[in-house]
């Protein structure tokens, strides 16, 4: 069963005025939940949950990249320092 989005605008307290509203926005890209392509017009407020999910996914990807860079940098530093002092100075958590 597919739920249909309502047309009531809580800001105007009446039905949505669609393209007459400054917040009526087109979003193109991919749905972060389904991976399907999206090219739709809708209220910017209605887009917020979808955009927040996408933002969280992008933050997780960024965090993973930073962690990988940290690990590689730590390995490189330890490989240069170990021969000099004989022990690991930087530990990877």
PDB file of N, CA, C and O in Angstrom:
ATOM      1  N   UNK A   1       0.844  -1.174   0.000  1.00  0.00           N
ATOM      2  CA  UNK A   1       0.000   0.000   0.000  1.00  0.00           C
ATOM      3  C   UNK A   1       0.892   1.240   0.000  1.00  0.00           C
ATOM      4  O   UNK A   1       1.783   1.370   0.838  1.00  0.00           O
ATOM      5  N   UNK A   2       0.652   2.128  -0.922  1.00  0.00           N
ATOM      6  CA  UNK A   2       1.408   3.375  -0.988  1.00  0.00           C
ATOM      7  C   UNK A   2       0.567   4.494  -0.395  1.00  0.00           C
ATOM      8  O   UNK A   2      -0.579   4.710  -0.789  1.00  0.00           O
ATOM      9  N   UNK A   3       1.161   5.201   0.561  1.00  0.00           N
ATOM     10  CA  UNK A   3       0.459   6.328   1.165  1.00  0.00           C
ATOM     11  C   UNK A   3       0.647   7.568   0.297  1.00  0.00           C
ATOM     12  O   UNK A   3       1.749   7.842  -0.180  1.00  0.00           O
ATOM     13  N   UNK A   4      -0.405   8.291   0.104  1.00  0.00           N
ATOM     14  CA  UNK A   4      -0.347   9.519  -0.667  1.00  0.00           C
ATOM     15  C   UNK A   4      -0.165  10.695   0.281  1.00  0.00           C
ATOM     16  O   UNK A   4      -0.780  10.754   1.346  1.00  0.00           O
ATOM     17  N   UNK A   5       0.686  11.625  -0.121  1.00  0.00           N
ATOM     18  CA  UNK A   5       0.935  12.807   0.680  1.00  0.00           C
ATOM     19  C   UNK A   5      -0.258  13.740   0.585  1.00  0.00           C
ATOM     20  O   UNK A   5      -0.834  13.913  -0.489  1.00  0.00           O
ATOM     21  N   UNK A   6      -0.628  14.340   1.705  1.00  0.00           N
ATOM     22  CA  UNK A   6      -1.737  15.284   1.723  1.00  0.00           C
ATOM     23  C   UNK A   6      -1.351  16.601   1.075  1.00  0.00           C
ATOM     24  O   UNK A   6      -0.182  16.830   0.767  1.00  0.00           O
ATOM     25  N   UNK A   7      -2.337  17.470   0.868  1.00  0.00           N
ATOM     26  CA  UNK A   7      -2.090  18.757   0.232  1.00  0.00           C
ATOM     27  C   UNK A   7      -2.319  19.922   1.196  1.00  0.00           C
ATOM     28  O   UNK A   7      -2.220  21.082   0.794  1.00  0.00           O
ATOM     29  N   UNK A   8      -2.624  19.630   2.455  1.00  0.00           N
ATOM     30  CA  UNK A   8      -2.874  20.676   3.441  1.00  0.00           C
ATOM     31  C   UNK A   8      -1.559  21.302   3.878  1.00  0.00           C
ATOM     32  O   UNK A   8      -0.615  20.587   4.212  1.00  0.00           O
ATOM     33  N   UNK A   9      -1.488  22.632   3.879  1.00  0.00           N
ATOM     34  CA  UNK A   9      -0.299  23.361   4.318  1.00  0.00           C
ATOM     35  C   UNK A   9      -0.555  23.908   5.726  1.00  0.00           C
ATOM     36  O   UNK A   9      -1.437  24.748   5.906  1.00  0.00           O
ATOM     37  N   UNK A  10       0.207  23.442   6.728  1.00  0.00           N
ATOM     38  CA  UNK A  10      -0.015  23.938   8.082  1.00  0.00           C
ATOM     39  C   UNK A  10       0.439  25.396   8.263  1.00  0.00           C
ATOM     40  O   UNK A  10       0.014  26.061   9.207  1.00  0.00           O
ATOM     41  N   UNK A  11       1.291  25.889   7.371  1.00  0.00           N
ATOM     42  CA  UNK A  11       1.726  27.280   7.466  1.00  0.00           C
ATOM     43  C   UNK A  11       0.631  28.244   6.993  1.00  0.00           C
ATOM     44  O   UNK A  11       0.395  29.283   7.609  1.00  0.00           O
ATOM     45  N   UNK A  12      -0.028  27.882   5.898  1.00  0.00           N
ATOM     46  CA  UNK A  12      -1.104  28.723   5.362  1.00  0.00           C
ATOM     47  C   UNK A  12      -2.453  28.392   5.976  1.00  0.00           C
ATOM     48  O   UNK A  12      -3.398  29.178   5.898  1.00  0.00           O
ATOM     49  N   UNK A  13      -2.528  27.215   6.589  1.00  0.00           N
ATOM     50  CA  UNK A  13      -3.773  26.684   7.154  1.00  0.00           C
ATOM     51  C   UNK A  13      -4.857  26.522   6.075  1.00  0.00           C
ATOM     52  O   UNK A  13      -6.041  26.769   6.304  1.00  0.00           O
ATOM     53  N   UNK A  14      -4.396  26.095   4.891  1.00  0.00           N
ATOM     54  CA  UNK A  14      -5.293  25.769   3.776  1.00  0.00           C
ATOM     55  C   UNK A  14      -4.533  24.854   2.826  1.00  0.00           C
ATOM     56  O   UNK A  14      -3.389  24.497   3.106  1.00  0.00           O
ATOM     57  N   UNK A  15      -5.136  24.472   1.725  1.00  0.00           N
ATOM     58  CA  UNK A  15      -4.465  23.600   0.761  1.00  0.00           C
ATOM     59  C   UNK A  15      -3.229  24.280   0.185  1.00  0.00           C
ATOM     60  O   UNK A  15      -3.155  25.505   0.093  1.00  0.00           O
ATOM     61  N   UNK A  16      -2.256  23.445  -0.202  1.00  0.00           N
ATOM     62  CA  UNK A  16      -1.002  23.915  -0.776  1.00  0.00           C
ATOM     63  C   UNK A  16      -1.271  24.730  -2.045  1.00  0.00           C
ATOM     64  O   UNK A  16      -2.117  24.360  -2.859  1.00  0.00           O
ATOM     65  N   UNK A  17      -0.545  25.840  -2.206  1.00  0.00           N
ATOM     66  CA  UNK A  17      -0.716  26.676  -3.402  1.00  0.00           C
ATOM     67  C   UNK A  17       0.333  26.345  -4.473  1.00  0.00           C
ATOM     68  O   UNK A  17       0.454  27.045  -5.478  1.00  0.00           O
ATOM     69  N   UNK A  18       1.078  25.277  -4.239  1.00  0.00           N
ATOM     70  CA  UNK A  18       2.076  24.716  -5.151  1.00  0.00           C
ATOM     71  C   UNK A  18       3.061  25.767  -5.665  1.00  0.00           C
ATOM     72  O   UNK A  18       3.743  26.402  -4.861  1.00  0.00           O
ATOM     73  N   UNK A  19       3.153  25.966  -6.980  1.00  0.00           N
ATOM     74  CA  UNK A  19       4.219  26.808  -7.543  1.00  0.00           C
ATOM     75  C   UNK A  19       4.072  28.298  -7.233  1.00  0.00           C
ATOM     76  O   UNK A  19       4.941  29.082  -7.616  1.00  0.00           O
ATOM     77  N   UNK A  20       3.030  28.702  -6.571  1.00  0.00           N
ATOM     78  CA  UNK A  20       2.897  30.093  -6.131  1.00  0.00           C
ATOM     79  C   UNK A  20       3.651  30.317  -4.817  1.00  0.00           C
ATOM     80  O   UNK A  20       3.860  31.458  -4.406  1.00  0.00           O
ATOM     81  N   UNK A  21       4.053  29.240  -4.170  1.00  0.00           N
ATOM     82  CA  UNK A  21       4.751  29.304  -2.883  1.00  0.00           C
ATOM     83  C   UNK A  21       6.264  29.332  -3.111  1.00  0.00           C
ATOM     84  O   UNK A  21       6.781  28.609  -3.963  1.00  0.00           O
ATOM     85  N   UNK A  22       6.963  30.159  -2.355  1.00  0.00           N
ATOM     86  CA  UNK A  22       8.425  30.259  -2.482  1.00  0.00           C
ATOM     87  C   UNK A  22       9.120  28.978  -2.028  1.00  0.00           C
ATOM     88  O   UNK A  22      10.261  28.727  -2.417  1.00  0.00           O
ATOM     89  N   UNK A  23       8.455  28.171  -1.219  1.00  0.00           N
ATOM     90  CA  UNK A  23       9.070  26.944  -0.698  1.00  0.00           C
ATOM     91  C   UNK A  23       8.782  25.732  -1.570  1.00  0.00           C
ATOM     92  O   UNK A  23       9.219  24.627  -1.246  1.00  0.00           O
ATOM     93  N   UNK A  24       8.065  25.909  -2.657  1.00  0.00           N
ATOM     94  CA  UNK A  24       7.782  24.802  -3.573  1.00  0.00           C
ATOM     95  C   UNK A  24       9.048  24.573  -4.394  1.00  0.00           C
ATOM     96  O   UNK A  24       9.407  25.406  -5.226  1.00  0.00           O
ATOM     97  N   UNK A  25       9.722  23.453  -4.163  1.00  0.00           N
ATOM     98  CA  UNK A  25      11.079  23.234  -4.649  1.00  0.00           C
ATOM     99  C   UNK A  25      11.197  21.940  -5.435  1.00  0.00           C
ATOM    100  O   UNK A  25      10.548  20.941  -5.123  1.00  0.00           O
ATOM    101  N   UNK A  26      12.042  21.978  -6.467  1.00  0.00           N
ATOM    102  CA  UNK A  26      12.328  20.764  -7.227  1.00  0.00           C
ATOM    103  C   UNK A  26      13.585  20.111  -6.657  1.00  0.00           C
ATOM    104  O   UNK A  26      14.592  20.775  -6.409  1.00  0.00           O
ATOM    105  N   UNK A  27      13.504  18.800  -6.457  1.00  0.00           N
ATOM    106  CA  UNK A  27      14.655  18.032  -5.983  1.00  0.00           C
ATOM    107  C   UNK A  27      14.950  16.957  -7.014  1.00  0.00           C
ATOM    108  O   UNK A  27      14.069  16.200  -7.420  1.00  0.00           O
ATOM    109  N   UNK A  28      16.235  16.905  -7.434  1.00  0.00           N
ATOM    110  CA  UNK A  28      16.695  15.870  -8.358  1.00  0.00           C
ATOM    111  C   UNK A  28      17.811  15.106  -7.685  1.00  0.00           C
ATOM    112  O   UNK A  28      18.644  15.690  -6.991  1.00  0.00           O
ATOM    113  N   UNK A  29      17.830  13.818  -7.886  1.00  0.00           N
ATOM    114  CA  UNK A  29      18.881  12.985  -7.305  1.00  0.00           C
ATOM    115  C   UNK A  29      18.365  11.582  -7.088  1.00  0.00           C
ATOM    116  O   UNK A  29      17.568  11.067  -7.873  1.00  0.00           O
ATOM    117  N   UNK A  30      18.832  10.968  -6.008  1.00  0.00           N
ATOM    118  CA  UNK A  30      18.438   9.597  -5.697  1.00  0.00           C
ATOM    119  C   UNK A  30      17.875   9.541  -4.288  1.00  0.00           C
ATOM    120  O   UNK A  30      18.408  10.166  -3.370  1.00  0.00           O
ATOM    121  N   UNK A  31      16.805   8.796  -4.125  1.00  0.00           N
ATOM    122  CA  UNK A  31      16.193   8.617  -2.821  1.00  0.00           C
ATOM    123  C   UNK A  31      17.150   7.805  -1.944  1.00  0.00           C
ATOM    124  O   UNK A  31      17.518   6.694  -2.323  1.00  0.00           O
ATOM    125  N   UNK A  32      17.566   8.329  -0.775  1.00  0.00           N
ATOM    126  CA  UNK A  32      18.524   7.608   0.061  1.00  0.00           C
ATOM    127  C   UNK A  32      17.958   6.325   0.662  1.00  0.00           C
ATOM    128  O   UNK A  32      18.722   5.462   1.094  1.00  0.00           O
ATOM    129  N   UNK A  33      16.640   6.185   0.698  1.00  0.00           N
ATOM    130  CA  UNK A  33      16.030   4.982   1.250  1.00  0.00           C
ATOM    131  C   UNK A  33      15.908   3.862   0.224  1.00  0.00           C
ATOM    132  O   UNK A  33      16.124   2.693   0.544  1.00  0.00           O
ATOM    133  N   UNK A  34      15.560   4.223  -1.016  1.00  0.00           N
ATOM    134  CA  UNK A  34      15.289   3.204  -2.028  1.00  0.00           C
ATOM    135  C   UNK A  34      16.339   3.147  -3.130  1.00  0.00           C
ATOM    136  O   UNK A  34      16.473   2.129  -3.809  1.00  0.00           O
ATOM    137  N   UNK A  35      17.085   4.234  -3.310  1.00  0.00           N
ATOM    138  CA  UNK A  35      18.064   4.292  -4.390  1.00  0.00           C
ATOM    139  C   UNK A  35      17.457   4.655  -5.733  1.00  0.00           C
ATOM    140  O   UNK A  35      18.177   4.754  -6.726  1.00  0.00           O
ATOM    141  N   UNK A  36      16.144   4.855  -5.783  1.00  0.00           N
ATOM    142  CA  UNK A  36      15.485   5.212  -7.034  1.00  0.00           C
ATOM    143  C   UNK A  36      15.720   6.683  -7.358  1.00  0.00           C
ATOM    144  O   UNK A  36      15.864   7.518  -6.465  1.00  0.00           O
ATOM    145  N   UNK A  37      15.756   6.977  -8.647  1.00  0.00           N
ATOM    146  CA  UNK A  37      15.965   8.345  -9.099  1.00  0.00           C
ATOM    147  C   UNK A  37      14.751   9.209  -8.747  1.00  0.00           C
ATOM    148  O   UNK A  37      13.609   8.765  -8.861  1.00  0.00           O
ATOM    149  N   UNK A  38      15.011  10.440  -8.320  1.00  0.00           N
ATOM    150  CA  UNK A  38      13.961  11.378  -7.927  1.00  0.00           C
ATOM    151  C   UNK A  38      14.099  12.646  -8.757  1.00  0.00           C
ATOM    152  O   UNK A  38      15.193  13.194  -8.892  1.00  0.00           O
ATOM    153  N   UNK A  39      12.994  13.104  -9.307  1.00  0.00           N
ATOM    154  CA  UNK A  39      12.912  14.393  -9.999  1.00  0.00           C
ATOM    155  C   UNK A  39      11.493  14.898  -9.763  1.00  0.00           C
ATOM    156  O   UNK A  39      10.609  14.715 -10.599  1.00  0.00           O
ATOM    157  N   UNK A  40      11.288  15.536  -8.609  1.00  0.00           N
ATOM    158  CA  UNK A  40       9.940  15.915  -8.186  1.00  0.00           C
ATOM    159  C   UNK A  40       9.913  17.327  -7.628  1.00  0.00           C
ATOM    160  O   UNK A  40      10.908  17.841  -7.119  1.00  0.00           O
ATOM    161  N   UNK A  41       8.748  17.931  -7.739  1.00  0.00           N
ATOM    162  CA  UNK A  41       8.474  19.210  -7.100  1.00  0.00           C
ATOM    163  C   UNK A  41       7.645  18.931  -5.849  1.00  0.00           C
ATOM    164  O   UNK A  41       6.709  18.132  -5.885  1.00  0.00           O
ATOM    165  N   UNK A  42       7.988  19.585  -4.754  1.00  0.00           N
ATOM    166  CA  UNK A  42       7.220  19.452  -3.520  1.00  0.00           C
ATOM    167  C   UNK A  42       7.642  20.569  -2.567  1.00  0.00           C
ATOM    168  O   UNK A  42       8.559  21.334  -2.864  1.00  0.00           O
ATOM    169  N   UNK A  43       6.986  20.654  -1.455  1.00  0.00           N
ATOM    170  CA  UNK A  43       7.283  21.656  -0.438  1.00  0.00           C
ATOM    171  C   UNK A  43       8.655  21.376   0.193  1.00  0.00           C
ATOM    172  O   UNK A  43       8.974  20.231   0.514  1.00  0.00           O
ATOM    173  N   UNK A  44       9.455  22.425   0.367  1.00  0.00           N
ATOM    174  CA  UNK A  44      10.782  22.270   0.971  1.00  0.00           C
ATOM    175  C   UNK A  44      10.686  21.664   2.363  1.00  0.00           C
ATOM    176  O   UNK A  44      11.562  20.900   2.766  1.00  0.00           O
ATOM    177  N   UNK A  45       9.638  21.994   3.097  1.00  0.00           N
ATOM    178  CA  UNK A  45       9.462  21.435   4.442  1.00  0.00           C
ATOM    179  C   UNK A  45       9.204  19.927   4.342  1.00  0.00           C
ATOM    180  O   UNK A  45       9.667  19.165   5.191  1.00  0.00           O
ATOM    181  N   UNK A  46       8.478  19.499   3.327  1.00  0.00           N
ATOM    182  CA  UNK A  46       8.212  18.073   3.134  1.00  0.00           C
ATOM    183  C   UNK A  46       9.477  17.316   2.739  1.00  0.00           C
ATOM    184  O   UNK A  46       9.595  16.123   3.018  1.00  0.00           O
ATOM    185  N   UNK A  47      10.437  18.009   2.083  1.00  0.00           N
ATOM    186  CA  UNK A  47      11.694  17.372   1.678  1.00  0.00           C
ATOM    187  C   UNK A  47      12.652  17.179   2.845  1.00  0.00           C
ATOM    188  O   UNK A  47      13.566  16.360   2.747  1.00  0.00           O
ATOM    189  N   UNK A  48      12.476  17.902   3.942  1.00  0.00           N
ATOM    190  CA  UNK A  48      13.442  17.877   5.034  1.00  0.00           C
ATOM    191  C   UNK A  48      13.796  16.482   5.554  1.00  0.00           C
ATOM    192  O   UNK A  48      14.985  16.203   5.702  1.00  0.00           O
ATOM    193  N   UNK A  49      12.848  15.591   5.841  1.00  0.00           N
ATOM    194  CA  UNK A  49      13.250  14.263   6.336  1.00  0.00           C
ATOM    195  C   UNK A  49      14.145  13.509   5.354  1.00  0.00           C
ATOM    196  O   UNK A  49      15.128  12.893   5.767  1.00  0.00           O
ATOM    197  N   UNK A  50      13.822  13.548   4.074  1.00  0.00           N
ATOM    198  CA  UNK A  50      14.631  12.864   3.067  1.00  0.00           C
ATOM    199  C   UNK A  50      16.027  13.470   2.994  1.00  0.00           C
ATOM    200  O   UNK A  50      17.019  12.745   2.922  1.00  0.00           O
ATOM    201  N   UNK A  51      16.105  14.796   3.012  1.00  0.00           N
ATOM    202  CA  UNK A  51      17.402  15.459   2.926  1.00  0.00           C
ATOM    203  C   UNK A  51      18.238  15.228   4.184  1.00  0.00           C
ATOM    204  O   UNK A  51      19.464  15.155   4.102  1.00  0.00           O
ATOM    205  N   UNK A  52      17.596  15.112   5.341  1.00  0.00           N
ATOM    206  CA  UNK A  52      18.331  14.829   6.573  1.00  0.00           C
ATOM    207  C   UNK A  52      18.906  13.420   6.560  1.00  0.00           C
ATOM    208  O   UNK A  52      20.013  13.200   7.051  1.00  0.00           O
ATOM    209  N   UNK A  53      18.171  12.466   6.005  1.00  0.00           N
ATOM    210  CA  UNK A  53      18.676  11.093   5.878  1.00  0.00           C
ATOM    211  C   UNK A  53      19.896  11.078   4.952  1.00  0.00           C
ATOM    212  O   UNK A  53      20.905  10.445   5.261  1.00  0.00           O
ATOM    213  N   UNK A  54      19.801  11.769   3.828  1.00  0.00           N
ATOM    214  CA  UNK A  54      20.922  11.834   2.883  1.00  0.00           C
ATOM    215  C   UNK A  54      22.138  12.508   3.525  1.00  0.00           C
ATOM    216  O   UNK A  54      23.270  12.063   3.335  1.00  0.00           O
ATOM    217  N   UNK A  55      21.904  13.568   4.275  1.00  0.00           N
ATOM    218  CA  UNK A  55      22.986  14.270   4.953  1.00  0.00           C
ATOM    219  C   UNK A  55      23.688  13.345   5.947  1.00  0.00           C
ATOM    220  O   UNK A  55      24.917  13.342   6.028  1.00  0.00           O
ATOM    221  N   UNK A  56      22.919  12.563   6.701  1.00  0.00           N
ATOM    222  CA  UNK A  56      23.510  11.623   7.654  1.00  0.00           C
ATOM    223  C   UNK A  56      24.356  10.571   6.947  1.00  0.00           C
ATOM    224  O   UNK A  56      25.429  10.207   7.428  1.00  0.00           O
ATOM    225  N   UNK A  57      23.879  10.087   5.816  1.00  0.00           N
ATOM    226  CA  UNK A  57      24.659   9.098   5.058  1.00  0.00           C
ATOM    227  C   UNK A  57      25.969   9.703   4.565  1.00  0.00           C
ATOM    228  O   UNK A  57      27.010   9.048   4.616  1.00  0.00           O
ATOM    229  N   UNK A  58      25.927  10.931   4.092  1.00  0.00           N
ATOM    230  CA  UNK A  58      27.144  11.588   3.608  1.00  0.00           C
ATOM    231  C   UNK A  58      28.126  11.825   4.747  1.00  0.00           C
ATOM    232  O   UNK A  58      29.336  11.708   4.555  1.00  0.00           O
ATOM    233  N   UNK A  59      27.617  12.158   5.930  1.00  0.00           N
ATOM    234  CA  UNK A  59      28.489  12.350   7.093  1.00  0.00           C
ATOM    235  C   UNK A  59      29.173  11.048   7.489  1.00  0.00           C
ATOM    236  O   UNK A  59      30.343  11.054   7.872  1.00  0.00           O
ATOM    237  N   UNK A  60      28.448   9.926   7.400  1.00  0.00           N
ATOM    238  CA  UNK A  60      29.060   8.620   7.707  1.00  0.00           C
ATOM    239  C   UNK A  60      30.165   8.288   6.717  1.00  0.00           C
ATOM    240  O   UNK A  60      31.208   7.764   7.108  1.00  0.00           O
ATOM    241  N   UNK A  61      29.951   8.587   5.440  1.00  0.00           N
ATOM    242  CA  UNK A  61      30.985   8.347   4.426  1.00  0.00           C
ATOM    243  C   UNK A  61      32.212   9.211   4.689  1.00  0.00           C
ATOM    244  O   UNK A  61      33.345   8.750   4.553  1.00  0.00           O
ATOM    245  N   UNK A  62      31.982  10.460   5.064  1.00  0.00           N
ATOM    246  CA  UNK A  62      33.089  11.362   5.365  1.00  0.00           C
ATOM    247  C   UNK A  62      33.874  10.866   6.567  1.00  0.00           C
ATOM    248  O   UNK A  62      35.105  10.879   6.553  1.00  0.00           O
ATOM    249  N   UNK A  63      33.182  10.432   7.598  1.00  0.00           N
ATOM    250  CA  UNK A  63      33.834   9.914   8.806  1.00  0.00           C
ATOM    251  C   UNK A  63      34.689   8.694   8.471  1.00  0.00           C
ATOM    252  O   UNK A  63      35.813   8.573   8.960  1.00  0.00           O
ATOM    253  N   UNK A  64      34.174   7.802   7.653  1.00  0.00           N
ATOM    254  CA  UNK A  64      34.928   6.609   7.270  1.00  0.00           C
ATOM    255  C   UNK A  64      36.186   6.993   6.496  1.00  0.00           C
ATOM    256  O   UNK A  64      37.240   6.386   6.686  1.00  0.00           O
ATOM    257  N   UNK A  65      36.082   7.994   5.624  1.00  0.00           N
ATOM    258  CA  UNK A  65      37.248   8.443   4.861  1.00  0.00           C
ATOM    259  C   UNK A  65      38.298   9.074   5.765  1.00  0.00           C
ATOM    260  O   UNK A  65      39.493   8.839   5.586  1.00  0.00           O
ATOM    261  N   UNK A  66      37.861   9.869   6.728  1.00  0.00           N
ATOM    262  CA  UNK A  66      38.790  10.497   7.659  1.00  0.00           C
ATOM    263  C   UNK A  66      39.478   9.438   8.516  1.00  0.00           C
ATOM    264  O   UNK A  66      40.678   9.534   8.771  1.00  0.00           O
ATOM    265  N   UNK A  67      38.724   8.425   8.965  1.00  0.00           N
ATOM    266  CA  UNK A  67      39.317   7.337   9.755  1.00  0.00           C
ATOM    267  C   UNK A  67      40.371   6.583   8.950  1.00  0.00           C
ATOM    268  O   UNK A  67      41.442   6.260   9.465  1.00  0.00           O
ATOM    269  N   UNK A  68      40.063   6.308   7.688  1.00  0.00           N
ATOM    270  CA  UNK A  68      41.025   5.603   6.834  1.00  0.00           C
ATOM    271  C   UNK A  68      42.283   6.444   6.631  1.00  0.00           C
ATOM    272  O   UNK A  68      43.393   5.913   6.664  1.00  0.00           O
ATOM    273  N   UNK A  69      42.121   7.736   6.425  1.00  0.00           N
ATOM    274  CA  UNK A  69      43.277   8.624   6.259  1.00  0.00           C
ATOM    275  C   UNK A  69      44.107   8.664   7.540  1.00  0.00           C
ATOM    276  O   UNK A  69      45.336   8.632   7.485  1.00  0.00           O
ATOM    277  N   UNK A  70      43.443   8.733   8.687  1.00  0.00           N
ATOM    278  CA  UNK A  70      44.159   8.740   9.964  1.00  0.00           C
ATOM    279  C   UNK A  70      44.975   7.467  10.136  1.00  0.00           C
ATOM    280  O   UNK A  70      46.131   7.519  10.554  1.00  0.00           O
ATOM    281  N   UNK A  71      44.377   6.328   9.814  1.00  0.00           N
ATOM    282  CA  UNK A  71      45.075   5.052   9.960  1.00  0.00           C
ATOM    283  C   UNK A  71      46.293   4.971   9.044  1.00  0.00           C
ATOM    284  O   UNK A  71      47.355   4.510   9.462  1.00  0.00           O
ATOM    285  N   UNK A  72      46.145   5.413   7.806  1.00  0.00           N
ATOM    286  CA  UNK A  72      47.274   5.393   6.869  1.00  0.00           C
ATOM    287  C   UNK A  72      48.383   6.343   7.313  1.00  0.00           C
ATOM    288  O   UNK A  72      49.565   6.012   7.212  1.00  0.00           O
ATOM    289  N   UNK A  73      48.005   7.518   7.801  1.00  0.00           N
ATOM    290  CA  UNK A  73      48.988   8.493   8.278  1.00  0.00           C
ATOM    291  C   UNK A  73      49.734   7.950   9.486  1.00  0.00           C
ATOM    292  O   UNK A  73      50.951   8.104   9.591  1.00  0.00           O
ATOM    293  N   UNK A  74      49.009   7.318  10.395  1.00  0.00           N
ATOM    294  CA  UNK A  74      49.631   6.742  11.589  1.00  0.00           C
ATOM    295  C   UNK A  74      50.614   5.639  11.217  1.00  0.00           C
ATOM    296  O   UNK A  74      51.716   5.568  11.763  1.00  0.00           O
ATOM    297  N   UNK A  75      50.209   4.778  10.285  1.00  0.00           N
ATOM    298  CA  UNK A  75      51.115   3.710   9.834  1.00  0.00           C
ATOM    299  C   UNK A  75      52.388   4.295   9.217  1.00  0.00           C
ATOM    300  O   UNK A  75      53.493   3.826   9.490  1.00  0.00           O
ATOM    301  N   UNK A  76      52.218   5.322   8.383  1.00  0.00           N
ATOM    302  CA  UNK A  76      53.372   5.933   7.725  1.00  0.00           C
ATOM    303  C   UNK A  76      54.305   6.580   8.743  1.00  0.00           C
ATOM    304  O   UNK A  76      55.525   6.448   8.640  1.00  0.00           O
ATOM    305  N   UNK A  77      53.742   7.274   9.717  1.00  0.00           N
ATOM    306  CA  UNK A  77      54.569   7.902  10.744  1.00  0.00           C
ATOM    307  C   UNK A  77      55.315   6.862  11.576  1.00  0.00           C
ATOM    308  O   UNK A  77      56.502   7.019  11.861  1.00  0.00           O
ATOM    309  N   UNK A  78      54.611   5.802  11.960  1.00  0.00           N
ATOM    310  CA  UNK A  78      55.245   4.761  12.756  1.00  0.00           C
ATOM    311  C   UNK A  78      56.352   4.050  11.988  1.00  0.00           C
ATOM    312  O   UNK A  78      57.367   3.664  12.568  1.00  0.00           O
ATOM    313  N   UNK A  79      56.157   3.878  10.682  1.00  0.00           N
ATOM    314  CA  UNK A  79      57.196   3.207   9.893  1.00  0.00           C
ATOM    315  C   UNK A  79      58.460   4.066   9.789  1.00  0.00           C
ATOM    316  O   UNK A  79      59.557   3.533   9.621  1.00  0.00           O
ATOM    317  N   UNK A  80      58.315   5.384   9.887  1.00  0.00           N
ATOM    318  CA  UNK A  80      59.477   6.273   9.849  1.00  0.00           C
ATOM    319  C   UNK A  80      60.115   6.418  11.236  1.00  0.00           C
ATOM    320  O   UNK A  80      61.334   6.540  11.349  1.00  0.00           O
ATOM    321  N   UNK A  81      59.289   6.405  12.292  1.00  0.00           N
ATOM    322  CA  UNK A  81      59.777   6.634  13.654  1.00  0.00           C
ATOM    323  C   UNK A  81      60.347   5.365  14.281  1.00  0.00           C
ATOM    324  O   UNK A  81      61.346   5.423  14.998  1.00  0.00           O
ATOM    325  N   UNK A  82      59.721   4.223  14.018  1.00  0.00           N
ATOM    326  CA  UNK A  82      60.148   2.954  14.637  1.00  0.00           C
ATOM    327  C   UNK A  82      61.640   2.660  14.462  1.00  0.00           C
ATOM    328  O   UNK A  82      62.300   2.314  15.442  1.00  0.00           O
ATOM    329  N   UNK A  83      62.191   2.784  13.267  1.00  0.00           N
ATOM    330  CA  UNK A  83      63.626   2.497  13.122  1.00  0.00           C
ATOM    331  C   UNK A  83      64.507   3.461  13.934  1.00  0.00           C
ATOM    332  O   UNK A  83      65.617   3.102  14.327  1.00  0.00           O
ATOM    333  N   UNK A  84      64.024   4.656  14.179  1.00  0.00           N
ATOM    334  CA  UNK A  84      64.816   5.649  14.891  1.00  0.00           C
ATOM    335  C   UNK A  84      64.849   5.416  16.400  1.00  0.00           C
ATOM    336  O   UNK A  84      65.901   5.535  17.029  1.00  0.00           O
ATOM    337  N   UNK A  85      63.669   5.077  16.986  1.00  0.00           N
ATOM    338  CA  UNK A  85      63.624   4.942  18.447  1.00  0.00           C
ATOM    339  C   UNK A  85      63.297   3.524  18.914  1.00  0.00           C
ATOM    340  O   UNK A  85      63.404   3.222  20.102  1.00  0.00           O
ATOM    341  N   UNK A  86      62.905   2.669  18.002  1.00  0.00           N
ATOM    342  CA  UNK A  86      62.687   1.265  18.343  1.00  0.00           C
ATOM    343  C   UNK A  86      61.339   0.934  18.945  1.00  0.00           C
ATOM    344  O   UNK A  86      61.143  -0.192  19.402  1.00  0.00           O
ATOM    345  N   UNK A  87      60.398   1.871  18.966  1.00  0.00           N
ATOM    346  CA  UNK A  87      59.076   1.547  19.476  1.00  0.00           C
ATOM    347  C   UNK A  87      58.028   2.395  18.762  1.00  0.00           C
ATOM    348  O   UNK A  87      58.341   3.411  18.142  1.00  0.00           O
ATOM    349  N   UNK A  88      56.789   1.955  18.864  1.00  0.00           N
ATOM    350  CA  UNK A  88      55.710   2.682  18.245  1.00  0.00           C
ATOM    351  C   UNK A  88      55.291   3.861  19.117  1.00  0.00           C
ATOM    352  O   UNK A  88      54.971   3.682  20.291  1.00  0.00           O
ATOM    353  N   UNK A  89      55.293   5.039  18.561  1.00  0.00           N
ATOM    354  CA  UNK A  89      54.933   6.240  19.316  1.00  0.00           C
ATOM    355  C   UNK A  89      53.441   6.514  19.205  1.00  0.00           C
ATOM    356  O   UNK A  89      52.814   6.930  20.180  1.00  0.00           O
ATOM    357  N   UNK A  90      52.871   6.287  18.037  1.00  0.00           N
ATOM    358  CA  UNK A  90      51.465   6.561  17.794  1.00  0.00           C
ATOM    359  C   UNK A  90      50.723   5.246  17.699  1.00  0.00           C
ATOM    360  O   UNK A  90      51.114   4.351  16.950  1.00  0.00           O
ATOM    361  N   UNK A  91      49.632   5.134  18.473  1.00  0.00           N
ATOM    362  CA  UNK A  91      48.824   3.918  18.439  1.00  0.00           C
ATOM    363  C   UNK A  91      47.522   4.198  17.711  1.00  0.00           C
ATOM    364  O   UNK A  91      46.950   5.281  17.826  1.00  0.00           O
ATOM    365  N   UNK A  92      47.064   3.209  16.964  1.00  0.00           N
ATOM    366  CA  UNK A  92      45.788   3.306  16.269  1.00  0.00           C
ATOM    367  C   UNK A  92      44.735   2.698  17.180  1.00  0.00           C
ATOM    368  O   UNK A  92      44.863   1.560  17.632  1.00  0.00           O
ATOM    369  N   UNK A  93      43.673   3.491  17.445  1.00  0.00           N
ATOM    370  CA  UNK A  93      42.580   3.005  18.307  1.00  0.00           C
ATOM    371  C   UNK A  93      41.582   2.247  17.503  1.00  0.00           C
ATOM    372  O   UNK A  93      40.592   1.760  18.048  1.00  0.00           O
TER     373      UNK A  93
END
